[in-house]
């Protein structure tokens, strides 16, 4: 393992443990909600950034992918009759109530990721020949189409919504919601690890080339359509995985909540504010913006609508004065303070 | 492919934009290691020819065979994998990436196909630095591409094209807008690349450099080929003199 990998994995492990024990020591409740909310946005904005930040393709369909994940959980709960189940008989083994969550959660995340990933692949295949604003409009349309389907699909609750009653007891956890938080922490870490891996990989390099000049990238050997499809699929899958955990936490899902415009706006604003060229950008943006929104929301200082207005204003501000986000500002400041060390020395002449 | 076979065989290439015929049955060949000049007045179809050859736009009829294989319908990146690379008339760098990263892109994606094996990260870096050294940009390897001067952008275009390890390089007006001494620098660079065995199609308006560089000329006018032959003979051709040189 390389030193940088060791540092990254240590950061993830320590960060996860610290967050979990902090929330537990504070008694869960409101703090648990704040932590879940922020982590959910770290996942969504990290997922959005894979296509939007690295590849330069602005996806306005985050809410659609998220909702598909959420509704896949609702769908399977109804399909397999999992509501209020006391034990699960798999034929070769019987799983009792305290252990049901260990089956439900990974299965829900997998299903949510699978459906949203496939939706991403399909959407990408249909829309990625479009460029710029046309692609964005197509993704927005996708969200509206998905919402219309859900609203008119009574099996998953239609416009009224549906309840998802998760197991009330989880082995090893005194509060079942702490287990939901734990699952969200794991998903967040996975998202960050995937984003970082992409950033350092051939896929990341290709996406960055596409972002800067797609024709030029294609003429440099980058299989642009294939990479964009990969990015849309991964991005969609992560958004869906985030959505799949949502019903377990809120226990009730309706189209207005699942397809909330805030998911789309925040998932764009957070990487934009944090910085879109590095995996830490969405993490910083989602943490800052998420905490601020929760704080002012809890004090009744701002309504959710007002919160969106402020986010929109911040987005305009950052686009105008700091298009590279807070990370870009920090880099610029560092360059000014250390003009020599900030500029890497040129490599030595290679041997022939 | 046998030595006597042309590297590139363009046969009856045609392209229309609506009712406007941009290319009309253009045919020519490029032999391995050859230096070919593709010239013609503005609007003669040179850039469309380059775009059709590289796959950026699809031609309507005719065929393009490269190294004995039909390229018709292949996407641009697949043509690069087969050894056909191009530079752009107006430099189109990956402006937010560093100069070195700009070169790493074709090495990561195309060079592997050219050498038929996967390349290790260190190997890619070494090859990228070598390509930059070849064009004299090594000292600027860590700079962001958007900070480069016009001549350095031209060099970067060429370095990125050659990083794909091509058999044929199409240099689309690589000297446009450069001072005379800078043009000479690019010209020398193209000669150096050709000495490594890369066939080059030079599209250029500067007749001094076209004459110095090209072994053979293909002349286009109004989308049609009007002449094809040894440089000196073509430049003395009365039709070329009248249509292109305005003599």
Interface residues (C-beta under 8 A of the other chain):
Chain A: X202 X205 X206 X208 X209 X211 X212 X213 X215 X216 X217 X218 X219 X220 X221 X222 X223 X224 X225 X277 X343 X344 X345 X346 X347 X349 X350 X352
Chain B: X54 X55 X56 X75 X76 X77 X80 X81 X85 X86 X88 X92 X93 X94 X95 X96 X97 X100 X101 X104 X105 X106 X108 X109 X110 X111 X113 X125 X126 X129 X130 X133 X138 X139 X140 X141 X142 X143 X160 X163 X164
